[in-house]
Amino acid sequence: MTDTTADRAPAAGPLAGVRILDLSSVVMGPYATQVLADLGADVIKVESPAGDNMRAVGPMRNPGMGHLYLHLNRNKRSVVLDLKTPEGREACLRLAESCDALLYNIRPQAMARLGLSYEAVAARNPRIVYLGAYGFGEAGPYAGRPAYDDLIQGQTGIAALSAQQSGDVPRYAPLTLADRAVGLHVGIALVSAVLHARGSGQGQQVEIPMFEGMAHLVLGDHLGGATFEPPLGPTGYARLLAPHRRPYATADGYLCLLIYNDKHWRHFFDLIGRPELAQDPRFCTHGARAAHIGEVYAFVADVIRTRPTANWLPDLARADIPASQLYTVDDLVQDEHLAATGFVQTMDHPTEGRLRTPAPLGRYDGTPTAIRRHAPTLGQHSREVLAEAGYDAAGIDALFANRITRDGTD
């Protein structure tokens, strides 16, 4: 693990100079903006006086600093604004004047009621990218429905696919899959629109809905025969739905294994002393294996359970067949590769003490990324950000006195 200290002199990532006003909360929007902040963008996180809901999700050492909040909001600055007041709305609009993009995750109608519609924001900054990331596209009949990760996983077929593959009850993926997958779409869309605005001088509204985003992901794999009109077969990707497509049970544990191309299969048959199976019509080509995928996976499962995991791994490595031990999350945290690459970092947070966190992803030789700022306490940067927006000391004091803003010390 790498030891690092944040809140130091900023490093110039590839998005240095891009400024984002982030009105989003929970996971999808904050994940998108953390990725962009890790890449060097200046992300100003606007929070209500109560703060982002994820601040309250434990475990935590101190109130308002839950573990998920910490992992979603580093490299950002926090300013508190009560957007339901005229003064808070005006402060938000003043901040937007110097930003490349504004991100929100409530319904556009709710933004309009706050006086923060696209028209209101663009009147102050015509070059701004105004990006809404919410549950369902506004052009469809589901517009305005509540959308949370579990609901979107269920409505896009993920839970049903789990049951179809396992023969068990429907289950959600045990991570915030929809929030994080669509959050990456949000980040890509925001940067793309900012590039256009910088080239053309004109901003725009952008909509990235969760439902459509996850439908894009699911149908890319599972549209199957329904790709064609008329359909050439049912929906679904047979390999992904095969009941034995899961970690293989060994004599003493589990093994992750993918025997994929013709070379892998020839080597596997040699390894188990059955070279003649390379000519078996079920196994001889990729197309044949795909047509008999359930039988293929079942055959491998029967073979793998005959030997211990530690016995299989070196033989599979020598045969150049992709394989790995089955990790738990605890194993992942201690992984030697992640340690060697500095991916798991430890640091001292000024209020939360010693923390462990994933590093920014990737390597940029010319514009290195870094953890430049700790996840902020609620309103930690309120005075700093409001001063940048042109408020003088008396104006800032008035916002504090009227409870429009706060900095965590009140």
MIZA-416177 format. One record per residue (C-alpha): residue in three letters; x, y, z. Coordinates in Angstrom, 3 decimals, decimal comma. Example, Ala and Ser with C-alpha at 12.3 -4.5 7.8 and 13.67 -1.06 7.14 Angstrom:
<rs>
["ala"; [12,300; -4,500; 7,800]];
["ser"; [13,670; -1,060; 7,140]];
</rs>
This chain:
<rs>
["met"; [0,000; 0,000; 0,000]];
["thr"; [1,166; 3,522; -0,760]];
["asp"; [1,241; 6,182; 1,937]];
["thr"; [0,051; 9,561; 0,670]];
["thr"; [-1,040; 12,912; 1,997]];
["ala"; [-3,818; 14,942; 0,370]];
["asp"; [-4,631; 18,666; 0,583]];
["arg"; [-1,216; 19,539; -0,748]];
["ala"; [-0,147; 21,573; -3,800]];
["pro"; [-2,490; 20,527; -6,612]];
["ala"; [-1,177; 18,198; -9,278]];
["ala"; [-2,201; 18,934; -12,852]];
["gly"; [-4,329; 16,096; -14,154]];
["pro"; [-5,604; 15,975; -17,737]];
["leu"; [-8,792; 17,837; -16,760]];
["ala"; [-7,022; 20,659; -14,925]];
["gly"; [-8,828; 23,895; -15,748]];
["val"; [-12,272; 22,284; -16,034]];
["arg"; [-14,663; 23,450; -13,320]];
["ile"; [-17,829; 21,524; -12,439]];
["leu"; [-20,681; 22,624; -10,204]];
["asp"; [-21,981; 19,366; -8,712]];
["leu"; [-25,501; 19,491; -7,289]];
["ser"; [-25,843; 15,702; -7,250]];
["ser"; [-25,950; 13,388; -4,251]];
["val"; [-25,992; 9,688; -3,253]];
["val"; [-23,872; 7,568; -5,682]];
["met"; [-24,333; 8,014; -9,443]];
["gly"; [-23,558; 11,722; -9,764]];
["pro"; [-20,882; 11,841; -7,048]];
["tyr"; [-19,138; 8,810; -8,566]];
["ala"; [-19,071; 10,513; -11,964]];
["thr"; [-17,645; 13,719; -10,566]];
["gln"; [-15,093; 11,930; -8,410]];
["val"; [-13,703; 10,244; -11,517]];
["leu"; [-13,476; 13,675; -13,142]];
["ala"; [-12,000; 15,226; -9,999]];
["asp"; [-9,368; 12,486; -9,871]];
["leu"; [-8,490; 13,512; -13,435]];
["gly"; [-7,895; 17,085; -12,307]];
["ala"; [-11,249; 18,863; -12,617]];
["asp"; [-12,168; 21,388; -9,942]];
["val"; [-15,423; 19,959; -8,585]];
["ile"; [-17,494; 22,194; -6,329]];
["lys"; [-19,936; 20,001; -4,411]];
["val"; [-23,066; 21,934; -3,469]];
["glu"; [-24,797; 20,392; -0,440]];
["ser"; [-27,943; 21,262; 1,461]];
["pro"; [-27,536; 22,295; 5,109]];
["ala"; [-28,271; 18,638; 6,001]];
["gly"; [-25,597; 17,331; 3,651]];
["asp"; [-25,454; 14,481; 1,138]];
["asn"; [-27,431; 11,430; 2,327]];
["met"; [-24,385; 9,202; 1,895]];
["arg"; [-22,666; 11,047; 4,735]];
["ala"; [-24,938; 9,105; 7,108]];
["val"; [-24,151; 5,592; 5,815]];
["gly"; [-21,759; 3,819; 8,198]];
["pro"; [-19,356; 2,618; 9,267]];
["met"; [-17,830; 5,955; 10,233]];
["arg"; [-15,574; 7,477; 12,878]];
["asn"; [-17,393; 10,800; 13,026]];
["pro"; [-20,954; 11,875; 12,168]];
["gly"; [-21,406; 12,900; 8,559]];
["met"; [-18,294; 11,133; 7,284]];
["gly"; [-19,488; 7,630; 6,333]];
["his"; [-17,276; 5,261; 4,408]];
["leu"; [-19,223; 5,504; 1,126]];
["tyr"; [-19,188; 9,287; 1,279]];
["leu"; [-15,417; 9,190; 1,737]];
["his"; [-15,013; 6,932; -1,304]];
["leu"; [-17,224; 9,114; -3,522]];
["asn"; [-16,151; 12,661; -2,734]];
["arg"; [-12,403; 13,051; -2,506]];
["asn"; [-10,728; 15,739; -4,628]];
["lys"; [-13,826; 17,961; -4,261]];
["arg"; [-14,679; 21,135; -2,411]];
["ser"; [-17,884; 21,325; -0,366]];
["val"; [-20,043; 24,429; -0,165]];
["val"; [-23,387; 24,500; 1,648]];
["leu"; [-26,266; 26,397; 0,034]];
["asp"; [-29,949; 26,335; 0,889]];
["leu"; [-31,226; 26,349; -2,683]];
["lys"; [-34,826; 26,785; -1,517]];
["thr"; [-34,064; 30,374; -0,576]];
["pro"; [-33,579; 33,299; -2,991]];
["glu"; [-30,137; 33,976; -1,527]];
["gly"; [-29,041; 30,375; -1,946]];
["arg"; [-30,326; 30,259; -5,519]];
["glu"; [-28,501; 33,487; -6,367]];
["ala"; [-25,270; 32,149; -4,864]];
["cys"; [-25,608; 29,001; -6,967]];
["leu"; [-26,135; 31,045; -10,135]];
["arg"; [-23,087; 33,159; -9,330]];
["leu"; [-21,029; 30,003; -8,939]];
["ala"; [-22,341; 28,697; -12,263]];
["glu"; [-21,022; 31,772; -14,060]];
["ser"; [-17,447; 30,476; -13,780]];
["cys"; [-18,163; 26,775; -14,356]];
["asp"; [-17,900; 24,648; -17,467]];
["ala"; [-20,696; 22,318; -16,348]];
["leu"; [-23,507; 21,926; -13,840]];
["leu"; [-24,583; 18,407; -12,860]];
["tyr"; [-27,836; 17,615; -11,062]];
["asn"; [-29,796; 14,436; -10,305]];
["ile"; [-33,327; 15,554; -9,513]];
["arg"; [-36,152; 15,995; -12,042]];
["pro"; [-35,814; 18,984; -14,398]];
["gln"; [-39,171; 20,237; -13,109]];
["ala"; [-37,757; 20,334; -9,577]];
["met"; [-34,738; 22,306; -10,811]];
["ala"; [-37,137; 24,762; -12,479]];
["arg"; [-39,075; 25,187; -9,219]];
["leu"; [-35,789; 26,082; -7,531]];
["gly"; [-35,206; 28,747; -10,169]];
["leu"; [-32,303; 26,748; -11,583]];
["ser"; [-33,693; 25,638; -14,951]];
["tyr"; [-31,400; 25,423; -17,950]];
["glu"; [-32,769; 28,742; -19,180]];
["ala"; [-32,020; 30,449; -15,856]];
["val"; [-28,501; 29,041; -15,650]];
["ala"; [-27,692; 29,618; -19,343]];
["ala"; [-28,805; 33,237; -19,003]];
["arg"; [-25,889; 33,700; -16,620]];
["asn"; [-23,461; 31,449; -18,524]];
["pro"; [-24,359; 30,580; -22,144]];
["arg"; [-21,328; 28,276; -22,431]];
["ile"; [-22,338; 25,995; -19,574]];
["val"; [-23,102; 22,294; -19,995]];
["tyr"; [-26,258; 21,581; -17,984]];
["leu"; [-26,380; 17,837; -17,363]];
["gly"; [-29,276; 15,996; -15,743]];
["ala"; [-28,598; 12,456; -14,496]];
["tyr"; [-31,808; 10,889; -13,228]];
["gly"; [-33,934; 7,772; -13,500]];
["phe"; [-35,829; 7,880; -16,796]];
["gly"; [-35,734; 9,936; -19,973]];
["glu"; [-38,135; 12,853; -19,940]];
["ala"; [-39,602; 11,894; -23,337]];
["gly"; [-41,075; 8,602; -22,073]];
["pro"; [-44,008; 7,566; -19,885]];
["tyr"; [-41,709; 6,656; -16,955]];
["ala"; [-40,453; 10,239; -16,596]];
["gly"; [-40,423; 11,297; -12,982]];
["arg"; [-40,559; 7,825; -11,472]];
["pro"; [-38,275; 7,237; -8,474]];
["ala"; [-35,085; 5,428; -9,453]];
["tyr"; [-32,641; 3,685; -7,173]];
["asp"; [-29,996; 1,122; -8,008]];
["asp"; [-32,082; -1,887; -6,922]];
["leu"; [-35,109; -0,737; -8,906]];
["ile"; [-33,077; -0,131; -12,051]];
["gln"; [-31,334; -3,501; -11,749]];
["gly"; [-34,751; -5,138; -11,465]];
["gln"; [-36,332; -3,181; -14,302]];
["thr"; [-33,482; -3,807; -16,758]];
["gly"; [-33,537; -7,579; -16,301]];
["ile"; [-30,398; -8,017; -14,209]];
["ala"; [-32,137; -9,724; -11,283]];
["ala"; [-34,132; -11,955; -13,660]];
["leu"; [-30,957; -12,878; -15,571]];
["ser"; [-29,409; -13,942; -12,270]];
["ala"; [-32,325; -16,302; -11,650]];
["gln"; [-32,267; -17,575; -15,235]];
["gln"; [-28,578; -18,390; -14,950]];
["ser"; [-28,610; -19,897; -11,467]];
["gly"; [-32,043; -21,504; -11,315]];
["asp"; [-32,488; -19,723; -7,986]];
["val"; [-34,574; -16,698; -7,011]];
["pro"; [-33,900; -13,329; -8,686]];
["arg"; [-31,055; -11,422; -7,048]];
["tyr"; [-29,517; -7,984; -7,430]];
["ala"; [-25,795; -7,715; -8,110]];
["pro"; [-24,173; -7,075; -4,696]];
["leu"; [-22,824; -3,645; -5,596]];
["thr"; [-24,288; -0,350; -6,782]];
["leu"; [-23,953; -1,548; -10,355]];
["ala"; [-26,450; 0,775; -12,031]];
["asp"; [-25,255; 3,883; -10,205]];
["arg"; [-21,618; 3,265; -11,034]];
["ala"; [-22,042; 1,979; -14,596]];
["val"; [-24,301; 4,867; -15,596]];
["gly"; [-22,095; 7,229; -13,578]];
["leu"; [-19,299; 6,483; -16,042]];
["his"; [-21,677; 7,412; -18,902]];
["val"; [-22,364; 10,663; -17,047]];
["gly"; [-18,663; 11,470; -16,802]];
["ile"; [-18,055; 10,738; -20,489]];
["ala"; [-21,077; 12,807; -21,530]];
["leu"; [-20,028; 15,754; -19,392]];
["val"; [-16,478; 15,885; -20,753]];
["ser"; [-17,708; 15,429; -24,332]];
["ala"; [-20,171; 18,300; -24,030]];
["val"; [-17,564; 20,537; -22,389]];
["leu"; [-15,193; 19,895; -25,293]];
["his"; [-17,954; 20,909; -27,702]];
["ala"; [-18,773; 24,035; -25,688]];
["arg"; [-15,137; 25,104; -25,594]];
["gly"; [-14,868; 24,674; -29,347]];
["ser"; [-18,185; 26,269; -30,285]];
["gly"; [-18,740; 28,757; -27,476]];
["gln"; [-22,201; 27,337; -26,917]];
["gly"; [-23,385; 25,196; -24,032]];
["gln"; [-26,281; 22,754; -24,065]];
["gln"; [-28,619; 20,593; -22,025]];
["val"; [-27,663; 16,919; -21,684]];
["glu"; [-29,771; 14,086; -20,259]];
["ile"; [-28,305; 10,751; -19,072]];
["pro"; [-31,033; 8,496; -17,618]];
["met"; [-30,261; 5,447; -15,459]];
["phe"; [-32,900; 3,167; -16,988]];
["glu"; [-31,778; 3,721; -20,550]];
["gly"; [-28,118; 3,572; -19,492]];
["met"; [-28,491; 0,140; -17,919]];
["ala"; [-30,741; -1,070; -20,746]];
["his"; [-27,867; -0,143; -23,071]];
["leu"; [-25,527; -2,316; -21,002]];
["val"; [-27,869; -5,311; -20,703]];
["leu"; [-29,140; -5,382; -24,277]];
["gly"; [-25,614; -5,102; -25,650]];
["asp"; [-25,031; -8,620; -24,297]];
["his"; [-28,503; -10,138; -24,231]];
["leu"; [-30,498; -8,867; -27,204]];
["gly"; [-29,457; -12,133; -28,842]];
["gly"; [-31,781; -13,456; -31,537]];
["ala"; [-34,046; -10,426; -31,116]];
["thr"; [-31,242; -8,403; -32,708]];
["phe"; [-32,724; -9,465; -36,043]];
["glu"; [-36,125; -8,744; -37,547]];
["pro"; [-37,783; -11,149; -37,627]];
["pro"; [-36,006; -12,679; -34,594]];
["leu"; [-33,557; -15,512; -35,196]];
["gly"; [-34,074; -16,886; -31,704]];
["pro"; [-34,710; -15,842; -28,117]];
["thr"; [-33,030; -13,016; -26,247]];
["gly"; [-30,010; -13,885; -24,096]];
["tyr"; [-26,315; -14,675; -24,543]];
["ala"; [-26,108; -18,419; -23,956]];
["arg"; [-22,549; -18,464; -22,615]];
["leu"; [-23,341; -15,907; -19,922]];
["leu"; [-26,518; -17,737; -18,937]];
["ala"; [-25,059; -21,259; -18,721]];
["pro"; [-25,765; -22,635; -15,213]];
["his"; [-22,141; -23,734; -14,750]];
["arg"; [-20,740; -20,310; -15,672]];
["arg"; [-19,542; -19,588; -12,168]];
["pro"; [-16,406; -20,311; -10,168]];
["tyr"; [-15,703; -24,039; -10,477]];
["ala"; [-15,709; -26,137; -7,318]];
["thr"; [-12,396; -27,920; -6,785]];
["ala"; [-11,664; -30,709; -4,327]];
["asp"; [-11,063; -28,127; -1,578]];
["gly"; [-12,384; -24,745; -2,734]];
["tyr"; [-13,088; -22,794; -5,900]];
["leu"; [-11,265; -21,845; -9,080]];
["cys"; [-11,958; -19,086; -11,615]];
["leu"; [-11,227; -20,473; -15,068]];
["leu"; [-11,954; -19,513; -18,660]];
["ile"; [-10,992; -21,983; -21,361]];
["tyr"; [-11,841; -19,775; -24,290]];
["asn"; [-10,131; -20,268; -27,655]];
["asp"; [-9,161; -23,386; -29,612]];
["lys"; [-5,597; -23,307; -28,296]];
["his"; [-6,826; -23,184; -24,689]];
["trp"; [-9,052; -26,193; -25,290]];
["arg"; [-6,297; -28,267; -26,914]];
["his"; [-4,001; -27,496; -23,985]];
["phe"; [-6,721; -28,348; -21,481]];
["phe"; [-7,434; -31,711; -23,100]];
["asp"; [-3,705; -32,481; -23,094]];
["leu"; [-3,478; -31,456; -19,438]];
["ile"; [-6,249; -33,831; -18,350]];
["gly"; [-4,956; -36,668; -20,544]];
["arg"; [-7,851; -36,536; -23,044]];
["pro"; [-6,273; -35,140; -26,271]];
["glu"; [-8,819; -36,961; -28,436]];
["leu"; [-11,560; -34,599; -27,210]];
["ala"; [-10,083; -31,877; -29,419]];
["gln"; [-11,802; -33,709; -32,287]];
["asp"; [-15,100; -34,179; -30,440]];
["pro"; [-17,886; -32,386; -32,384]];
["arg"; [-19,012; -30,678; -29,161]];
["phe"; [-15,588; -29,128; -28,537]];
["cys"; [-13,734; -28,853; -31,853]];
["thr"; [-14,653; -25,249; -32,789]];
["his"; [-15,821; -22,086; -31,097]];
["gly"; [-19,193; -22,394; -32,833]];
["ala"; [-19,605; -25,997; -31,708]];
["arg"; [-18,810; -25,090; -28,113]];
["ala"; [-21,272; -22,189; -28,237]];
["ala"; [-23,993; -24,521; -29,498]];
["his"; [-23,337; -26,948; -26,627]];
["ile"; [-22,335; -24,387; -24,011]];
["gly"; [-24,276; -25,941; -21,130]];
["glu"; [-22,738; -29,344; -21,757]];
["val"; [-19,269; -27,794; -22,152]];
["tyr"; [-19,396; -25,971; -18,817]];
["ala"; [-20,790; -29,059; -17,080]];
["phe"; [-17,931; -31,193; -18,435]];
["val"; [-15,329; -28,740; -17,141]];
["ala"; [-17,075; -28,572; -13,760]];
["asp"; [-16,887; -32,365; -13,408]];
["val"; [-13,163; -32,382; -14,220]];
["ile"; [-12,142; -29,453; -12,020]];
["arg"; [-13,711; -30,856; -8,856]];
["thr"; [-11,331; -33,861; -8,975]];
["arg"; [-8,250; -31,923; -7,786]];
["pro"; [-7,419; -29,272; -5,154]];
["thr"; [-7,144; -25,614; -6,182]];
["ala"; [-3,404; -25,379; -5,459]];
["asn"; [-2,846; -28,425; -7,647]];
["trp"; [-4,682; -26,930; -10,624]];
["leu"; [-3,207; -23,428; -10,680]];
["pro"; [0,435; -24,197; -11,636]];
["asp"; [-0,609; -26,731; -14,284]];
["leu"; [-3,062; -24,288; -15,848]];
["ala"; [-0,423; -21,561; -15,824]];
["arg"; [2,055; -23,801; -17,644]];
["ala"; [-0,643; -24,613; -20,200]];
["asp"; [-1,278; -20,863; -20,699]];
["ile"; [-4,941; -21,228; -19,722]];
["pro"; [-6,445; -18,193; -17,911]];
["ala"; [-7,166; -19,115; -14,289]];
["ser"; [-7,194; -17,533; -10,868]];
["gln"; [-8,022; -18,362; -7,304]];
["leu"; [-11,382; -17,096; -6,063]];
["tyr"; [-10,960; -13,867; -4,090]];
["thr"; [-13,006; -12,435; -1,287]];
["val"; [-13,103; -8,657; -0,822]];
["asp"; [-10,617; -9,142; 2,028]];
["asp"; [-8,280; -10,914; -0,415]];
["leu"; [-8,657; -8,069; -2,913]];
["val"; [-7,613; -5,474; -0,341]];
["gln"; [-4,424; -7,480; 0,328]];
["asp"; [-3,652; -8,357; -3,319]];
["glu"; [0,059; -8,196; -4,110]];
["his"; [-0,447; -6,715; -7,590]];
["leu"; [-2,583; -3,853; -6,288]];
["ala"; [-0,003; -3,250; -3,583]];
["ala"; [2,872; -3,214; -6,075]];
["thr"; [1,112; -0,768; -8,408]];
["gly"; [0,173; 1,564; -5,552]];
["phe"; [-3,517; 1,142; -6,252]];
["val"; [-4,526; 0,739; -2,604]];
["gln"; [-3,367; 3,876; -0,824]];
["thr"; [-3,369; 4,829; 2,820]];
["met"; [-3,518; 8,415; 4,038]];
["asp"; [-4,207; 10,525; 7,090]];
["his"; [-7,478; 12,447; 6,895]];
["pro"; [-7,458; 15,536; 9,147]];
["thr"; [-10,725; 14,540; 10,884]];
["glu"; [-11,162; 10,830; 10,070]];
["gly"; [-7,665; 9,567; 10,837]];
["arg"; [-5,919; 6,798; 8,923]];
["leu"; [-7,822; 5,741; 5,790]];
["arg"; [-7,413; 3,192; 3,019]];
["thr"; [-8,741; 4,058; -0,442]];
["pro"; [-8,427; 3,025; -4,101]];
["ala"; [-6,122; 5,302; -6,069]];
["pro"; [-7,228; 7,249; -9,155]];
["leu"; [-7,393; 4,802; -12,035]];
["gly"; [-4,783; 4,710; -14,788]];
["arg"; [-1,477; 6,409; -15,451]];
["tyr"; [-0,972; 9,671; -17,326]];
["asp"; [2,710; 10,336; -17,887]];
["gly"; [2,294; 13,950; -18,947]];
["thr"; [-0,621; 14,947; -16,715]];
["pro"; [-0,410; 12,769; -13,601]];
["thr"; [-3,445; 12,217; -11,433]];
["ala"; [-3,364; 12,379; -7,649]];
["ile"; [-5,506; 12,497; -4,546]];
["arg"; [-5,125; 16,226; -4,007]];
["arg"; [-7,898; 16,775; -1,484]];
["his"; [-9,506; 14,678; 1,203]];
["ala"; [-13,254; 14,126; 1,079]];
["pro"; [-14,469; 17,385; 2,636]];
["thr"; [-16,400; 17,909; 5,812]];
["leu"; [-19,806; 19,505; 5,276]];
["gly"; [-19,320; 23,053; 4,004]];
["gln"; [-15,566; 22,916; 4,549]];
["his"; [-14,937; 25,219; 1,591]];
["ser"; [-18,027; 27,431; 1,819]];
["arg"; [-16,147; 30,654; 2,573]];
["glu"; [-13,418; 29,938; 0,028]];
["val"; [-15,809; 29,106; -2,821]];
["leu"; [-18,180; 31,999; -2,123]];
["ala"; [-15,255; 34,420; -2,113]];
["glu"; [-14,229; 33,070; -5,528]];
["ala"; [-17,787; 33,795; -6,728]];
["gly"; [-17,307; 37,471; -5,820]];
["tyr"; [-18,855; 37,711; -2,364]];
["asp"; [-17,057; 40,025; 0,032]];
["ala"; [-16,571; 39,212; 3,696]];
["ala"; [-19,731; 41,040; 4,752]];
["gly"; [-21,809; 39,227; 2,136]];
["ile"; [-20,464; 35,858; 3,215]];
["asp"; [-21,127; 36,665; 6,872]];
["ala"; [-24,721; 37,568; 5,974]];
["leu"; [-25,218; 34,181; 4,267]];
["phe"; [-23,936; 32,465; 7,388]];
["ala"; [-26,077; 34,580; 9,677]];
["asn"; [-29,206; 33,755; 7,669]];
["arg"; [-28,378; 30,011; 7,621]];
["ile"; [-28,078; 30,014; 3,830]];
["thr"; [-24,660; 28,446; 4,184]];
["arg"; [-22,527; 26,810; 6,870]];
["asp"; [-19,026; 25,445; 7,234]];
["gly"; [-19,364; 22,715; 9,836]];
["thr"; [-18,170; 24,897; 12,695]];
["asp"; [-21,611; 26,280; 13,483]];
</rs>
